[in-house]
Amino acid sequence: METINNILGFSKLESGKMKLDNQDFHLRHIVQSIMELLSAKSSEKGLDYKCFLEPDFPVTVKGDSGKIRQVLMNFISNAIKFTQKGEVSLYGRLMEENESSVRLKFEVKDTGIGISEEVLKGLFKPFTQADTSTTRKYGGTGLGLAICRNLVEMMKGEIQVESVPGKGSTFSFTVPLDKAVRNYTSDIPDPVPSGPVVSKDLDSGKSLRILLAEDDITNQKVAKSMLAKLGWTVVDVVENGIEAIETLRNEAYDVVLMDCKMPEMDGFEATKILRDSERKTGTPPIWIVALTANALDGDRTKCIDVGMNDYLSKPFTPAELTEVLEKVPISKDLETHFTASVR
């Protein structure tokens, strides 16, 4: 079916019968649905699967959502297909903006088999693949990237690829889009906290002490930048669960933004250890918010089951981050919040 669809799509493009659909749409939901759809394939291969949208990346735009979805699906599917270990990451950046339009850049990076310089020259031509061994091992018709190139050019965008054999590839495209007329609100269900929720205004929330447990440097910068723009300035960063536990042993925080997948010790294991220690020592439980690229119901349930209080699916918007942090109850005795030894 994939082969037939590619051939039909390519024929439609060649005949000039494919048209652009210019409608308002929720761009973040498009990105999130693609990440969800392909998360199972990445999980099967044990890949680190991430998505980063910069804080100023627009939530809603006007354009052809179907064609943007098709290009992203192809890029990410290929990245997963040709990557046996390591990571696949999607990045979204705002390149230009004026009163009526934006120019966006999407990048899909992988640590896969890479592509030789000779093959790169004709990669976006129809029926082109790296070599016959690639076709035998991975399958495919070599039409997907040719279709992507045509779709991007239809939208008056540009498509690029950089690759090093044996180290990975980066496929990217920039596309101009109009600003949306409608403003969408997120229709993603809120996660159900496992503890009491205390509502407070933003000004009182700015006093929160936040520990960010995240191993990816880019994601650290994006999260800290977003938090700073929102006024949440007291933020410390650690790179794995072990460092998070050690830091909480010596410092007091209101909330931990805990990435679920980190080296050394992941967020799930760190949360279990923290909750066990709190029960043994009788210390007040710290509020833990899961950060994960997976947004399936089972993943949300797993986070709550291990003792996390709330859940943010990457990529998240400033509004969603604010909403989650405004639920955090501030400890009445923050200085003695976590003085007991964590084992």
N, C-alpha and C positions, 0 to 999 in steps of 0.2 A: 504493500500500500504506500509506503514512503517513497519507493522508486517511482510508482505510477504518479503520485502527487507531484513529485519533482519534475517529471517529464511534462505533465499537464501544465504545471506552473511555468516552466521554461517556454513551452509552446505559446502560452498566453502572452508572455512578455515579448517574445519574438514577433508575434503578430500585431502587437500594439493594442491589444484589447484589454489590458489591465489598467484600471483607473485608480486614482487616489481617493480615499474617503476622508474628508476633512471634518472631524467632529471633536467636541470636547471629551476628554477622558481622564481618568485618574491614573496617572503614570506610575505612581508607587504601587498601586494594586496590580498593574500589569507586571511589573518587575517581581513583586512578591509571588504572584501566581506561577510565574515561570520557575522561580527558585524552588517553590513547593513541588511543582510537577516533576522536576528533574532531581530532587533530593534523594529519591530512592536509588537511582543509578549511582550517584556519588557515594552513598552510604555502602552499597554493595562492594565497592572497591576500596572503602576505607579512606576516602579522600577528605582533606580539609576543604570544606565547601563554604564560601563566604560571599557576602555582598556588602558593598560600601557605597552609600550615597552621601555626597558632601552636604553639609547643613543647608547651603543655599540652593540645593537641587530642587527644582519645582515639584510640587505635588500634583498639580493639574496642568494640562496643556491642551492644545488643539492641533490635531493632525490625524494621521492614519495609524491608529493603535494596532491594527492587525498586522501591518507590514513591519512595524517596530518589533512586535512580538515575534514574528517569523524570523527576523534577522537575529535577535537575541537567542531564540530557541536553537537556531542552527549553530551559532558560535559556542554556546554553552554545551550543547550536546556533543559537538566535535571535541571540545576541550576535555570533557569527561571520557569520551571514547578513546582518545589518544593519550590519556594520562593513566599510568598504572600505579603511581604513588606520588605523594606530595599534595598539591592543592590546586583548586580551580576557584578563581575569584572574579567577581563582577564589580566594576567600578563605574559610578555615574558622576559626571562633573558638569557644572554650568560653566561654559566657555565665554559666552557673551550674552548680554541682555540689554534691551531697550524698552520703550514704553509698550510696544505691541508684540514683541517676539523674543525668543531665546534661542541660543545655539547650544546644543547638548553634546557631550561626548560619552560614549559607552566603551569600556574596555573589558575584554575577557582575557585573563591571564591564566596560564597553566604551567605545570612543570612536566609536561609530557615529552613525547619523542622528538618534537621539533621538526623543522623543515629546512632542507638545504637551500642555499642561495639560488642555485640554478632553477629549482622547482618554484621558488617564490615568484619568479618573473612571470610565470604563466598560470599562477594558482587560481585566479579568478576567471579563467577561461573555461567554457563548458567541457565537461568530461575529463577534467584534469585532476589527477591525484599524485601523491608523492612518487610512487613507483608501483610495480606489479605486486611486490611483496606486501605492501600496505593494503592493496585491494583484496588480496587473498586473506589477510589476517583480520581486517576490520570491515570489509565490505564497503558498499556505497557506490554511487554512480558518478561522483565528481560534478554533480549539477548544483548542489546546495550553495556553494560559495558564489557560483556564477549568478544564481538567482538573487542572492543577497546583494551582490554588487549592483545589479540592475534595480533592485528595490530601493537601495540607498540613493542611487543616482536619480531615480524617479522623484525622490523626496528632496532633491537638490543638495544631497549630502556627499560625504567622502568616506571611503573605506580604506583601511590600511592593515598591514600585517608586519610584525617583526618576529623573527624566530632564530633560535640557535639550536642546531641538531643536538639531541641528547639532553637539552636543558629546558626546553619549553618554548611556548609561543605566546604572543599577544595580538589578538585580533581586536580592532577598534573601528568605530565609525562615528562621525559627527553628523548631526542633522539639525536643520533649522525648524523650529516649530512656533506656531502662534501661541500667545497666552490665552488661557481658557476664559470664556465668558462666565461660565458657571463656576462656583466654588463647591467642591465636593467635601463632604465630611466622611471620615473613616467609617466603614461599615464592618470592620473586623471586630468580632466579639471581644469584650474586655476579659482578661483572665480573672479568675475568681481567687482573691487573696485567701490565705489559710489562717489569717489572724485578724484582729480588730483593725478597722480603718479609721484614721483620724483625719478629718478634712481641715485644711488651713489655707489661707491665702498665700499668694506667691511670695510676698515680702517676708513672711515668717519662714517660708520654705528655704529662703536664701541662706539661712544660718546652718543648713544641713552640712555635716561633714560626710563626704562621699569617698568611698574606696572603690576604684575601678580595677577589676581583675580581668585583664585582657592581654594576650600575648602578641597580637599583631600590632606593629608600630603604627601603620596607617590608621587602623581602627581606633587606636589610642588617641591619635591626633584629632580624628573626626569627632570622637565622643567628647574630648576635652574642649574642643572648639565650640561644639553645640552647647555644652553645659555652661561655658563662659558667656556665650551670647544670651543665654537664658538667665544669667545672674547667679548660677550655682558655681561659686569660685573656689571653694575649699575642697579640692579634688586631689587625691593621691593615687598613684598607679602602681600596680604589681603585675607580674607577667605569668603567674601560675597559681594553682591552689595552695601549694606549700608556702609561697611568699604571702599569700592572703592570710593564711592562718597565723603565720609568724607576726605579721603586721598587726593583726587584731589582738594578738597576745599583749602587745605593748602600747597600742594606741586605741583611742575610743572613736567610734564612728556611728553615725545614724543609720547608714545604709551601705550595702555592698552591691555594686553592679557586677554580677558574676557571669563571665563568659562560660558557657557550658563545655566548650571543647578547648582545652589548653594542654600544653606539654607538662611533663612531670606529674601533675595531678590536675584532673579536670574539675569543673565546677560542681558536678554532682557529688564526687567523692569529698571535696572540700566542705560542701554544705552538710553532708552526713557527719563529718568529724566535728564541725562547729556545733551542730545541734546536739550531738552526744555529749560534748563538753559542757554545753549550757545546762543540760538536764542533770549532769553529775554535780556541777558546782552551784546550781541554783541561780546563775546569772541571767539577767533579762535577755531574751533572744533578739539578736540583731536582725534588722529587716534585710532580706536578700532578694534581689531582682535578677531573674535569669535573662541573659542576653544570648540569643541563638539565631542562626540562619534558618533553622527549621521551624515551620509554623503549623505542623500537623497537630491534630487533637491529641494524639498519643504523646507527642513531645511535651505539650503543655501539661498534660496529666503527670508525666514523669517528673517534671520540674516541681510541681506542687507536692507530689508524693514524697520526694526526698527532703522536703522541708523549706523550699523556697516560697516566698510570700507572693511574688508577682512575676510577670513575664513580659518581655519585650522581644518581638521578632524583628531581626535585621532584614531590610533596612527600616529604621523607625524615623518618624518625623519629630521635630522639636515639640510639637503639640502633644504627641503621644508620650514623649519622654517627660514633659512637664506634668502631664496627667498622672503618670506612674509615681513620680517623686512627690507630688502633692498628697499622696496617700500615706507617705511614710510617717509614722508616729515618732515625734522627737522624744528621746529618753529624758525623763525628769532628772536623772542623775548621770549625765553623759560621762563625766570623768571617771566614774566607777563602773561603767557599763560592761567592760570586758577585762577586768583586772585579774581574773582567775587564770591559772595556767591552762593552756590548751594542749591536750595530749592526743 
